Amino acid sequence: MGDRIDELDDTTTAVVTFAESAELGRYQSRLQLPFPLLADPDRTLYQRFGVGRGSLSEVWGVETLRMYGRLLRAGRRLRRPVDDTRQLGGDFVLDAEHRLVAAFRPRSPSSRPTVDDLIAAVNCES
């Protein structure tokens, strides 16, 4: 995503994690995000955007295991999870008035939207 940040026009992008604020430095150094990283340990935003926890079969299903297999074959080093692995993620686009214009609520880690999907949603709203 970082190499395509110029395609986001004049948008503000942020990453929200349910980790405690004290953990943000660890996340930032590991992920090297070009965006602000915000803590939501009570998962207030997760709840407001309708992002809950998945079942074990949703989160650790065949497609997720395949995804991790592809990452390993590509040379990615996986780390032992330290957070709630059943908490699902989401990707959301809001307009200038903070109205939701696009929502991606995948039911597993393997079905997240592509960078192209996100850029298209942002540019559609611009």
PyMOL commands that set and color helices and strands:
alter all, ss='L'
color gray80, all
select helices_A, chain A and resi 2-8+21-31+44-48+56-59+62-73+109-111+115-125
alter helices_A, ss='H'
color red, helices_A
select strands_A, chain A and resi 15-17+37-39+91-94+100-104
alter strands_A, ss='S'
color yellow, strands_A
deselect
rebuild
show_as cartoon
